[in-house]
Amino acid sequence: MTASYAQRLAALRAAMKAKNIDAWIIPTADPHLSEYLPARWEGRYWLTGFGGTAGTLITTADISELWVDGRYWEHAEDCLAGTGTVLGKLVTGTPHVDSLIKNLKSGAVVGIAPDVLSLSEKRYLESQLGKAGISLRHDIDLLDDIWTDRPGASDKPVFAQKAQFVPESTAQKIERIRQAMQAAGADHHLVSGLDDIAWITNLRGSDVPYDPIFLSYLLISGKEATLFVDEAKLDADSKKVLADAHVAVAPYADVGKAVAKLAGSLLINPDRTAVSTLGNLPAGVKLIEGLNPSTEFKACKSDAEIEHNIEAMVQDGVALCGFFAELEQKLAAGERISELDIDDMQLKHRQQQPNFVGLCFGTHAGFNANGSLPHYIATKEKFSYIEGQGLLLVDSGAHYHNGTTDITRMVCVGEPTPEQQRDYTLVLKAHIALEQAIFPENLSGVLLDVITRAPMWRTMRDYNHGTGHGVGYFLNVHQGPQIISYFKPVNGQNVMKAGMLTSDEPGLYRPGKWGIRIENLLVTRKVKNPEETQFGSYLCMEPITFCPIDTKLIDRSLMTEDEIQWLNDYHALVREKLAPRTQGAAREWLERNTQPI
């Protein structure tokens, strides 16, 4: 018989008591500090049933709190009912740490597993808890004691990226990294981030849901490089890619032994390196800390990568035309369509496209009230039918061998109400504001958020999530270092540079009624033919998502002529890109939905 969440929580508390630990932290993390986690590290889900991509669980003898941001408040509250864990509403900062300090006495011990604790988070926790006389223990994992059927590590195969979509060889990328290491004064560089490793090696895998990455570490020195991975997972092509770049292969578990033999200086990203990975690091090794060079390199796509990704976006747009046309026909025919059907229908059309690999996240299809939950995913236990009047929000994306896509569109079922049109039009105005922005190179993406939200703030509307995130090249759909969100601090890492691929997805959510979000992916370009040059280099945003934006929901009176011209120009571009590749009902739907307003 499967234990209930309350029973699992009780088992955790018993294990804490046995080890003299007063509180236990379970973040959303694995040994590589990933966003989407291999099943082995889904401890928060195992204890609470909440499967969102962000959140921190803290448990003491008396309380158990799951702290999540505004994207998940309603969804988490539903999931947590009856589990013994309550919702903590994260807005800014680290309220889970504040809660621990508030509820624990001086002399208490807080525990966290070493393989889900980054070096930077360890330092922060020790600093904050220490002020209250609370100590941090990170040498054990209590879940090993109570999770009796805990999954093992994935054994899924690793494969080489298709050669025609690899503009830069693995050897060339490693050489660039070595130059950055030399500039930083580093003798060695340990890469723990799985997306960085996949980018550097030009290999891909499926150890992590939705991300084409594989469990590994990469250690680069002046003349040597070693990939720590289960060699049985490598096929002949993968082995050849590594051999051609003079990258040795060692068992995944041996990274600690290699770290123990290091001397000199080691470059790491303290936010993406677990304390367990550095457990055997000799005391004399000097740590040099900062972003992995590959994080910045992969964020700025080459011209060839951008062109490949544009082609992937065109393929995705063709698939979506087929999907939306089919959805419209089925609804008009009176067929009963559920939110669950949306995922299957989209997948069917995407699978018909060349170079399709798989989805890059679980499709968010929410009708009316469900759409007001920003990261709602329908399940067999909870879903709605798309019937009557209302708004359907569809957020989806896919991996192709030549790129990664992420798009959100709205579908109006029946006739829209004036309130729905007003909300939708204000979100569209915010979306257009970012796409029309011109700004200095190296400006923090945090500051761009103000430009985007301004049309909504004028009417005192807002949304509890960021506006934009970086997107990988056939890699993680969420990647840094850039981010457009005023919830994040301004720093020297999240700056905007030419070649970056970033989402533009403002939204508006009315609990119990509807949710609205419009999303395109944008490439950051240098302004062509700048009017001025003495004030520095300026950047602009170019949309490379090709799919009509619903015009039935627009209140034209709220839009400026400039905004209307932008929308008409965008739809002309979409029609130009997709019309030659669509036919039948898909072509008719495309033509009808890209007419000027």
N, C-alpha and C positions, 0 to 999 in steps of 0.2 A: 504493500500500500504506500502510495506517495505521501510524504510528509507535507503538511500544510505550511504556508509561509510563517504562520505564528509558531509552529513547532520548530521550524528551522531557526527562527529568531531565538527561541528558548535554548536551542542547542548551542548557538553562538554564545549566548550569555553564560551558559554552563562552562564552555571552553574558556571564556574570559576569566571567570572566577577561578578556574583551576590553575590558570597561568598568572594570577594576580594582576590582571589587566582591567582597568576601570572603564575604558572606552575603546571602541574599535572603529577604524575608518576604512571604508571601501570606496575608493574613487572609481571613475570610469577610466580604466587604464590597464595596460598589459606591460610586459618588460620593455616594450618599445614606445610606450606612451601613445598608443594609437587611438583613433576615434572610434572606429568599428573594431570590435574585439573578437578574437578567437573564442570558441565556446569555453575553453578552460578558464578564462579570466572574466566570465560573465557572473561574477559573484553577487553583484548588486541585483541582477535580474533573478538569480536563484533564490535570494532571500526576500525579495519584495514583489516580483512579477512585473516590475517596471522595466521596459526594454528600450527607453529612449537613448539617444547617443550622448547624453551628458547628464551628470548628476553625481552627488556625493552622499553616501549613506554613513551616518554616524550612529553608533549604538552604545548606550551605557546600561547600567543595571535597571534604570528607571525609564529611559526614553529611547526611542529609535526614530530618527528623522532623516528623510530624504530631501536634500536641498537641490532644487532645479530652477532654471530660469523661466521667464514668462512663456516661452514656447510650449512648456509642458505642464503648466499648473493644473488645468482642468483634467487632462489625460492622466497625470500622475495621481491626482486625488481619486479618480475612479479606480485606478489599479491598486491603490493602497488600502482601499476599504476592506476591513477585516483582517489585515495582515499583521497588525500590531505596530506598524510604522506609520508615522504621520508626515504630512507634507510640510516642507520648509520652503518659503518663497524667496528665491534668490533674485535680487535686483542688481546689486553691485557688491564688490568686496568678497569676503570669505565668511559669511555668517555661520557656517558650520563650525569654524574655529571659535567664533564668538560664543556660540552655544556651548561648546565644550568648556570654555573658560568659565562661563556662567554657572554651569551645572556640576563642575568638578571642584574638589577642594585641593588646596596645596598639598603636594606629596602624591597626587594621583598619577597613574601611568596610562598613557594613550598608546595604542598599538596600531600598526599598519604593516602589511606585508612588504618586504623589501623589493620585490620585483614589480610592484605597481607604484613605487614612490620615486619620483624624480629627485635628482640631487638638489635642484633649486627649491622644490617643495619641502624636502627634508629640512633645509636651512630655514625656510619660512616657518614651518611648524615648530621647530626647536626654539626659534626666536620668540614667537608669539606665546607659545605654551609656557616657555621658560619664565616669562615675566610673571606668570601666575603660580610659579612653583610646580608646574606640571612637567613630567618628563616624557620623552618619546621613545618608544621601543619599536625597532624595525628589524628584528632578527628571526622572526617566525611568521608563518601564515596559518592562522587558526582555521581557515576553510579546509585545509588539508585534514584536519582532525574530524570535521563534521560532515563534509561533502563526500560521502562514501563512493558515489558513482561519478566523481568529477572527471570530465573528459580529459584525454591526453592531448598531446600536440598533434597538429594536422600533418598528414602525410601526402597531401595533394601535390601533383607534379609542378615543377618550374619549367617555363618555356621561354624561348628567345623571342623578343619582339621582331615582327616581320621586317626584314632588311630594307625594304623599300620605304619604310616609315621611320628609319633611323638615320637622321642627317649627320649625327656625330657618333663616332665609335666609342666603345668603352675605354679604350686606351687614351683617346683624346680627352675624354672627360676626366679620367684619373690624372692626366698630366695637368689639366687646368686646376684640379684640386691641389696637386702638389705645389703648384706655383702659389696658390693661396696659403698653403701651409707654410711655405718658406717666408712669405710676407708677414705671417703672424708669428714666426719664430717657433713653429711646432715641428718636432721630430716625428711625431706620430699623430694620426687622426682616427678616432674610433667613431664610426657611424652606427647609431642604433635605430634611427628612424627608418621604417621599412619602405616608405615612399622614396626617401633619398637613395636607399640601396638599389631599389628597382630602377630608378632613373640612371644612376651611375653605371650599373652593370648592363643596362638594356635587356634585362630579364623581367619576366612577369610571372605571377602565380595566383593562387586562390586560397591562401591560408586564412584570409580575413574576409568576412562577408562584404560583398560589394566593392572592395578595393582589390585591384589586380596585383597584389603584393605577396611576399612569402617571408616566413620567419627566418631571420638571419641577422648577422652582424658583419660589418666590413671594417677591417683594420688596414689603414694605408700608411706606409712609411716612405722614406725617401726613394727606395728602390724596390720595395716589396709591397704586395697587397694580398690579403687573405680574406676569403669569404667563408664565414662560419655558417654552414647550412647542412642539412641532412643530404649527403651526396646522392642517396638513392632517389631523391626527388628530381635530380638533374637529368634531362635527356641529352642525347648526343649533340644537338644544336647548342644547348645551353653550355655544355662543357667546352665546346669549340669557341664560343664567344669569350668565355673566361680564359681559355688557354691563349687565344690570340692577343688578349690584353695582359697576359702574364699575371693572372690572378690565381693564386693557389686556393685550394679548397680544404677546409678542416671541419670536423663535426661542430654542430651548433653549440653543444654543451661545453666545448673547449675554449670558448672566448675568455672565460675567467682565468684559465691557465696562461693564455697569451698575454692578458693584462698583467698578470703577476710577473712576467719576464721583461716588462717595459722599463726603459731608462730614459732620462732626458725630459722632454716635454710632450704633453698629450693635449691635442685640441679636441674638445667635446662641446656639444650643446647641452647645458645642464638641465634644460627643460625637457629634453628627449632622451636622457640617459638615466636608467634606474640605478639606485644605490647598490642593488645586488650585482649589477654588471661591474661595478668598480670595487667590489668587496675585497679583492686581492691586489689592488693597486699598490705598488711599493710607495712608502712614505716619501721617498726622495723625488718622485716624479712630479714635475711642475704641471699643474693644470692650466691650460689656456682655454677660456670659455667664451662662447659666442655662437651665433648661428653657424650651422654647417655651411661651408661654401656651396655645396650642392643645393641647399635650400634656395639660395639666391639665384644660382645658375638656372635651375629648373623652373623657377617662377617666371623668368624672362625668356619666353619662347623665341626660337630663331624664326626667320621668315619662312623657312621650309616647314617647320612644325605648325606655324599658324596656317599656312595654306592647306596642310593635311587636315588640321582641325576644322577649317572652314568646309572642306569636303565632307567630313563626318557630320557637320551641322546640316548640310544640305540633305544628306541621306536621312538624318533624323527628321528633318522637316517634311520630306516626302512621306515618311512613315506616319507622321502625325496628321498630315492631310488625309491619308487613308483612314486613320483612326477616327478623327472628328467627323468625317463624312459618314462613316459607318454608324457612329453613335447617333448622329442627327437622324439618319434614316430609321434606325431602330426605335428611337423615341417617337418619331412621327408616326410609325406604324403601330404604336401602342404596346410595344414589347416592354416587359418589366425588366429594367436594367438596375443592377445593384452597384454599389461602390466596388465590390469585389470583382465584378465583371470588367471594370475599367482597366485594371492591371492586366488581365488576360488579353483583352482586346488590343491594348497598346503593344504588349509583348509580341503578339502575333504579327503585327505590322512591322515592328522593328526587326524581327527575325528574318524578314524578307530582304533586308538591306545588306549590301556587301560589307564585309569586315565587321559585322555585328559580333560582339563577344558576350555581353550580358548587361543587366541593369547595374547602375552605380549607386542606387539606394532603393529602399522599398517605396513604391509609388504611394504618394499621398493623394487620395481621391476623397474629398469630403463634400457632402451635399448639405447645404443650409447650415444647421447648427454644428455639424461635424467639421465643416470648413473653418469654423471659428477657432478650432484647435490647430495651431500652426504646424505641428508635426503629427497630426492624426493619421493613423494607418488602420484601415478597416480590417477586421478579423472575422472569422466564422461565428464568433460569439457576439460580436457587436458590429453592425453595419446598417446602412440605410439604403432604401431604394430611391432611385432618381425619378420622382413622380410629383405631380402638382407643380406649383410655381416655386422657383428658387434659383439659387446660385450653386454651381458645381465648381469647386477648385480642384485642379489637377496639376500636381507637381511631380515631375518624373525626370529621369535621365538615364543615359546608357553609355556603356563603354564600347567603342569601336577600336579596331587595331590602329586606326589613324586619328583617334581623338576621343574626348569625353564630352558629353552634353549634359545640360541641366536647364530645365525650362518649366515655367508655371504659366498656365493659361486658365481663364475663366470661361464657363459656359453658362449662358442664361437660359433657363428652362421656363417657358411661358413668357409672359410680359413682365419686364422689370418694374419695380416700384420707383417713384422719384427718390426715395431715400437710398435705395440700392444704387441707382445711377449716380447720385451725388458722391457716395462713398467710393464707388469704382472710379469715377472721373478724377477724384482727388489723388487716388493711388496712381492712376495713369500719369497725372501731372508730375508727381514725385518721380516716377520712373523716367519720364522724359527729361526731367531736370538733370539727372545724373548723366544721361546719354548726350546731353548738349553741353556738358561742363567742359571748360577749358581751364587748366590749372598748372602751376609750376611743377616741373619735374622734381621728384623726391619729396613732394608734399605727402604728409601722413594721410593715409586713407581714412583715418578717424575724422579728419576735418571735412572730407567730402560728404560725410553723412549729413552735415548741416545743410548743404546745398540740396540734397535729395529730399530731406524732410520738410524743408521750408514751405512748400505749397500746402502741406498737411497741417503744419504747426499754425499757419495763419488761421485755420479753422479749428484749432485746438484738438486735433486728432494725432494719433501716434501709434506705434506698434512696439512690442516688447522683444524684438530680435534685431540683429544686425541687418544692414542693407546689402552687404556684399562680402563674398569670400573668394579666395583664389581657387582656381580649378587646374588640375593636372592635365598633362598630355598623355592620354591613355594611362591615367594614374588616378590617385584619390580625387574625388569630386570636391572635397574640401581640403585645401592646402594653403599654407602661408608662403611668405611672411605677411603679405598684404591682407588687410581686412578693413571693411568700411562699416564702422560701428562706433557710435559715440559712447557706448558702454565700455570700450577698451581704452587704455591709456595711450597717449601720444608718445611715441618713442622713435628711435632711429631705425627700427627694424621694419615696421609696417608702412613703409613708404611706397609710393607709386612710381613705377618705372616703365619705360617703353617695352612692349612685348608681353606684358602681364595679361592673363586671362582672368577676368573677375566677373562675378555675378552682380546683377542689378535687380533687387527683389523687394521693393517696399510693399507693405501690406496694411490691412486694417481689419480688425476682428471684433465682432459684436457677439459676445457669448450668448448662446441660445438662439441666435438668428442666422448669421452668415460670417464667412471669412472671405477676404479678397487679397490676392497677391498676383503680381505680374512680374515675370522674370525673364530676362535675356542674359546671355553671356556677352561680355564686351572685351575687345582687345584694346589695350592702351597703346596709342600711336603718338609719335611726335607730330605736332601741328605742321601741315604742309604749307609752304609759302607764308611763314609768319609775317605779320604786319610789322612787328618790332623784334629786334634781336638783342638790344642792349640790356634788356631786363631778364635775360636768362632763357633757358629752354622750356617750352610749354608742351603739355600733353593734352590729348583729347581721347574720347572713347568711341570706338566703332563697334556697332552690334554685329555679331556673327551668328546669332540665332535667327532662323528663318521659319517663322510660323505666324499666321495672322493673329492680331490682337483683336478681341471681340469689340465691335463698334456698336452693337445693339445696346450696350450698357452705358454708352457715353451720353452725358449731358453736355451737348455742344456749347451751350451758353457759358459754361464754366471754363472753357478752353480759350487760350489766346490764338490768334491767327498763326503765330510762329509754331505753337504746339500742334495745331492742325496740319500745318505744312510738314512738320517732322513726321507725323503719323502717316500722312499720304505718301511721303517719300519712302518711308520704311516699307509700307505695303507694296509700293512699286518695286522695291528691291526684292522683297520676298517673292513676288509674282515672277520677276525676271529669273530668279534662281531656281524656283521649283516648277514652273509651268512646263518646261521641256521634259521633265521627268515624271509628270503625273498624267493620269488619263481617267476617263470615265467619271465616276462620282467624286473621286478625290480632286480631279481637275476642276470640276464644276464648283465644288465647295471652295477651293482655293480662289477661283475667279470671283465668286460671289462675296467672299470675305476680305478681299483686298481692294475693293472699289473705294475711290476717294470719298471723303465725307464732306 
